[in-house]
Amino acid sequence: MSRISQVFQNLKAQGEGALVGYVTGGDPEPRLTPLIAKALVKGGVDILELGIPFSDPIADGPTIQAASMRALQAGTTPKMVLEMAGEIKNKHDVPVAILTYYNPVFRMGPDKFFSLARSSGVDGVIVADLPVEEAVDYKQTADACGVDTIFLAAPSTSAMRLQRIVESTSGFLYLVSHFGVTGEQAAMEHSTIQLIQRVLPVTRGRVPLAVGFGISKPEHVKAIIGAGADGAIVGSAFVNIVSRRRSNVQQMLNEIEETACRLKEAAKQHNT
């Protein structure tokens, strides 16, 4: 069993949902990413999702787009983000998943990318724009390196395609909560709860289900876990703190830790 799967299993046994926290590697500058990761872990994040900044992040809204630009302007490279993952893993007992688009993997070469990922202790990789139908060689390379391949499903995913995605994903299934791009939302859409209830019969007993996109408040997390999901993925809420507080690092770190703590508390309810 992979480290990511083990975390979900342990939390389920405790009646808790997982909090997956995302930040963009290198934002606002590379030296701060391990400190931001430390604040997230101290706040209670169960799995850390570290983004490789990319010039054309088509699945991301303005918040994460801006974070990618800041990180790229600070000189962040894919190799540096993988090295950051290694530094974080050396200090914290928390699984790390890399979120990227396929172009950086293609440019580096899947063999080299996953070799570096394995040597850095990366537990899983999410490629936001790689369809499962085109991922056979990619998955074989990842499997050979012992790295989870985490695929995404969306509200528009058909029942037949969902079955194929669930068969291919490992670690967890990343369920996109709504149409559109990433970003904080004021309220949880009822359609998200209906989507979870539609997908759960396919994932239950096979792979953990984690929900992302627009999840930013404790009440969102509580609703998602209450609907039966195994985890909630929060990104833009943390990235917004980095953006707002980047001129005062200690204030940034304190607010990230406090926000993570509130979100994690919301996940500590019985997950049936």
Protein Blocks (a to p, Z undefined) as FASTA:
>chain_A
ZZklmmmmmmmmnopacddddddehiabfklmmmmmmmmmmnopabdcdddddfblfkbc
fklmmmmmmmmmnopafklmmmmmmmmmmmpccdddddddfklmmmnopklmmmmmmmno
pabdcdfklcfklmmmmmmmmmmnopacdddddfklcfklmmmmmmmpghiacddfbgcd
edddfbdcfklmmmmmmmmmmmgokaccddeehiabfklmmmmmmnopabdcdfklmmmm
mmmmmmmmklmmmmmmmmmmmmmmmmmccdZZ
